[in-house]
Amino acid sequence: MPRGDVYAPDFPPTEVWLNCQRPLSRTDLRGRVVLLDFWTYCCINCLHVLPDIQYLETKYRDRPFLVIGVHAAKFDNEKNKENIEAAIARYKIQHPVVIDNNRAIWEAYGIRAWPSLVLIDSRGRIRGTLEGENWRLLLDKAIEELLAEGEREKTLTAQPWSFWQEPKKEPVALAYPGKIAFDSSGQHLYIADTGHQRVLACRLKAFDRAQVMESFESFKQPQGLCVVGNFLYVCDTGNHLIKRIDLISKKIQTIAGTGEKADFNEPKGEGLETALNSPWDLAYAEGYLYIAMAGAHQIWSLNLEDNLVEVFAGSGLEGLVDGDLFSAQLAQPSGISIAQNTIYFVDSEASALRQIDLQNDEVKTLIGRGLFDYGNRDGEFAEAWLQHPLGVFADGQSIYLADTYNHALKKADLINRQIRTLSGRVIGPCRLEEEVGCEVLPLWEPSDVKIRGENLYLADTNNHLIRGFDLRSQRLFDVHLENLPRVTEKDIAEIPFWRQNL
């Protein structure tokens, strides 16, 4: 590592810290090699960095090395402390996180992009800054060198880390459910129980009650689900794979992906020989699975007959640019649906609803303006605003949206080109026992929506629930799940707020 002559700026004393007993200062870090991770929880690239950080934390857990997350929000919703806490729990972040809503730390360190990583040596000097992802090997080598340097110069502390926070365990039947699907009969509901790393197969016994029939548990952060015939296709997002569950034999088979995250490229090849990049949602039409490949900012297709995978739409550059399939720019597509020869998808980072006409191969934006343009406004498509939507379902004349960061369920009318909120809220998370006027538990970052008869069904992610919305009465209801596998201590431990054995 090059010698550093610039000392790391101290943290503002008024910032809020999570996963830590009290706010930290530069003095608390003296004698430790420190890695600052500037992130925001909406960003797929930031999420890609987390496994590398977890690897480094594990490797150096007995050394004076510490990671500090600096959460600098992109969206207004990400400035809410309770929402950040939920993201920390969902992604099993096991290091202190400081909330940098005013970008004071961001500016002090000269940060320009998410994610950014800053290495600080045991004397408190900045030794390097990296932008983007895929830095595990370089960081590993640099940390080893800085620890060796500290040993030679006798600047490392022998004091154990003493500011850990008692873990907050949250026993829940579901944990951050991400996506849902129905079979063609509408009698079977499938749930990506994302926080418990499993997929649940349920049979609907009533509109608001379902019995869990099977639990499939060979996944890492599963998301998108799609039923085709007797097969359930699953985005095994954390493993960068597409898997298929045979609903008759109950066998699980990988059909696409290598298990490694794809780099920036335009692949076309056999499914099992082609790397994927955070597949987030699935839709099916005429022999093809269409994949919302969030990490590549593209839509991919998978031919189920010959198992060939290739880019279908998107240049791979992140943006909101319409045009032909391969020049258009997408921005973290996270939900996809197909109706009447048209693909509808939501670009979460551009807060956009978009479509691809399969007849003329053209990408068009229905709602959305750009990567940093968002809000919560109904009305004409041209005037409407969304905030990081993740879920979409189209039936030809209407599109239903899980407008995630607005905590809302919305309906877009394709005939009149207007959108309206069916269920939503303006303020932060509401709890029945805490707030007057919360007659029904409001949605909290819903991630998916599907229709069945006169009801919509939602993955109400941060409430750990499957919810329904009656289109006739315009009211939310809970879907009660029977016969759920009992939550064990292991399951509870998968939702930690802090690691005790630093």
Sequence and secondary structure as in RCSB ss.txt:
>XXXX:A:sequence
MPRGDVYAPDFPPTEVWLNCQRPLSRTDLRGRVVLLDFWTYCCINCLHVLPDIQYLETKYRDRPFLVIGVHAAKF
DNEKNKENIEAAIARYKIQHPVVIDNNRAIWEAYGIRAWPSLVLIDSRGRIRGTLEGENWRLLLDKAIEELLAEG
EREKTLTAQPWSFWQEPKKEPVALAYPGKIAFDSSGQHLYIADTGHQRVLACRLKAFDRAQVMESFESFKQPQGL
CVVGNFLYVCDTGNHLIKRIDLISKKIQTIAGTGEKADFNEPKGEGLETALNSPWDLAYAEGYLYIAMAGAHQIW
SLNLEDNLVEVFAGSGLEGLVDGDLFSAQLAQPSGISIAQNTIYFVDSEASALRQIDLQNDEVKTLIGRGLFDYG
NRDGEFAEAWLQHPLGVFADGQSIYLADTYNHALKKADLINRQIRTLSGRVIGPCRLEEEVGCEVLPLWEPSDVK
IRGENLYLADTNNHLIRGFDLRSQRLFDVHLENLPRVTEKDIAEIPFWRQNL
>XXXX:A:secstr
     SB     TT  EESSSS   GGGGTTSEEEEEEE TT HHHHHHHHHHHHHHHHTTTSSEEEEEEE  SS
GGGG HHHHHHHHHHTT  S EEE TT HHHHHTT  SSSEEEEE TTSBEEEEEESS  HHHHHHHHHHHHHHH
HHHT    S             SS S   EEE TTS EEEEEEGGGTEEEEEEEEETTEEEEEEEE   SS   E
EEETTEEEEEEGGGTEEEEEETTT  EEEEE  SSB  S   EEEGGGS B  EEEEEEETTEEEEEEGGGTEEE
EEETTTTEEEEEE  SSBS B EETTT BB  EEEEEEETTEEEEEEGGGTEEEEEETTTTEEEEEE   TT   
 B EEGGG B  S  EEEE SSEEEEEEGGGTEEEEEETTTTEEEEEE  SSS   TTTSTT SS    S  EEE
EETTEEEEEEGGGTEEEEEETTTTEEEE EEES     HHHHHTS S  S  
